[in-house]
Amino acid sequence: MPDESLSGGDTAIVAVILVISLAALGFAAYLVKAVMAADQGTMKMREIAQAIQEGAAAFLRRQFRTLGIFAVIVFLLLLVLPVADGGWGTRVGRAVFFLVGASFSAAVGFIGMTLATRANLRVAAAANAGGYLPSFRTAYRTGGVVGMITIGLGLFGAALVLLLFDETAPIVLEGFGFGGALLAMFMRVGGGIFTKAADVGADLVGKVEAGIPEDDPRNAATIADNVGDNVGDCAGMAADLFESYAVTLVAALILGQVFFGPVGMVFPLIVAAIGVIASMVGVLATRPAKTDASGMAPINRGFFTSAAVSLVLVAAASFTYLPSISDGVDMEVSPQVLGFVSVLVGVVLAAAIQQLTGYFTETSRKPVKDIGRSSLTGPATVILSGISLGLESAVYAAILIGGAVYGAFLIGGGAALYAVALAGCGLLTTAGVIVAMDTFGPVSDNAQGIAEMSGDIDEEGARVLTDLDAVGNTTKAITKGIAIATAVLAATALFGSYNSQLEVALEDAGDTAGQTLQEAFSLVNPNNVVGAIIGAAVVFFFSGLAISAVSRAAGRVVFEVREQFRTRPGIMTYEERPNYAAVVDICTKDSLRELATPGLLAVLAPVAVGFGLGFGPLAAYLVGAIAAGTLMAVFLSNSGGAWDNAKKMVEDGAYGGKGSEAHAATVIGDTVGDPFKDTAGPAINPLIKVMNLVALIIAPAVVSLSVGEDANDAVRIAIALAATLIIVGAVVVSKRRSVVVGEVTAEPGAGSLTSTAP
């Protein structure tokens, strides 16, 4: 492995990249000023927005306090775990930058949520006063802020590590990526449980039982629903895409050092810096025009403009910076061609995923129209059609992602895994625009909610916000699809990094790496088959835990809202104000209580497999998790997105419109899809990266306890048993929380439940 340090020229380039990352933060500040200058609407709008701001901020503060405990524990463990190469300075650096990565992930989520809760009423006010153009511009610029902060902090952290640690930077970056991924997973799970518990509860009692509109102020769950949009979609997704960005850079730098030395480490940062410039152009290019066929047209225009700019600049960088001849690596093409074509593969994959996801989730496309039509025969057919759509779309997405991975392998030759990592970097050259697209969704959704709850909006303004909300549903689905593709590319590259770590660790243990790895990775090894099955099973188990948590929390919300309607009849006549805080409190407590079990499963399952079965079965475990995670994440995301937009289509007047049986059927489909698309599905992205990073970090310890002079089966098995027992204990505790949160009334024929939940 090349081990020379950065040259003076390379150091200067990294310093320039550091400045570019700060420029991204400066551009975000410029966009913040433009958003905050917009009109805030009526006093009623401001009161509602203030309640949403307070609820979202309170939730995140409590969540961060809870996650701080996990962060301290992991920090101490990282200090104890050995590193494959480097001394105590490297080990301490990895632990410290774990905290930096976690802090950056938290900051991205908190800043995104804070701005979104201030932009939502400005979007509503703009729709009422100025129409489509200013409301669209405000919502998208809000997303642009989050996007630029995401890529700015991600690039800043990676460049800073490379400047400070040079040769050992890849090891330190493991901690940086792990911190971002771990916190993002917890935020995804916690925020997802909060938002969907409120959303499902509000829909079931409000729309289905009481027959009132979605954001009717008489529904006690409406404020919690709008808070949830911000803590789940804004904070959770921003943290998710930050860790995708950081982890992809980590994998690229690790493999770049293995194959090409300093040049291989610097080039991914150059690609990321180009992505900053391309994202700025893309955000500025996203402007609606009168000739646009749909609300997605300006968003697509901004995305493809960003992609084109990035490809032109990456081509120039590849043929200027990279060498024309490879040294010591068996390759079919030159490093220059490898760099450009790998990035091209990633950009093309992002565009393909965008179009595929749009096809399956847009209201104007056949799949969603078919789900809407199925509402004429009841909720069962709505659910069946949505599930079948999700399953089918997962196959096409998996083929696209698999084709991109295989294409990168063919290009890369001896440096195939590095090519996969560069493809991930290429996919994320448009990350600023991708995050802007995602945040656009919850901001538009909140704006519609604020407008409806306040009643201070005319018919034309309401129509504008409905259109923006439908576009936002599609953009959220698209960004989830792109995030899934990024997760797979990053996880595949991290799998290659895991292989490299094993080679170093085996050599340090005095073992012949090549022969040992060949035997350990054999497909006929029954331990490996078991490892692959466990890896796939963990994805299913994790998804089930997340959806079950939403079910329990939503049940409590349903009982609370029903109880308020029953005991306070003045609510329905607007004579009494609902107790919004009670529902916010239920969602907050349940989401924070429920996030521990999935989190422990994600971190400790690889530990149990690695120390219990060995480093070969752990590799198989990762393969099983990546394969199952890809299909499951796309299935859940696209099913939920399609159900949501089918509901929107009926609410716009199709098949009887609001209040019809078709509407009730699509509402039920949407409530089933809510935890699919906003809790379990998105959380799988950080899940598979967390598991890969855990495997990468524990690899030296697993090898040292398995082979060589320091082998100790007793300690190895004890660690595996401890990890397993903790998982089992957490699951048992979780299962004791019944899904049914009330008891049947004693009245004959009542057939109802009385709440006994706290």
Beta strands, then each sheet from edge to edge (+ up, - down):
strand 1: 742-744
strand 2: 753-755
sheet 1: 1+ 2-
end
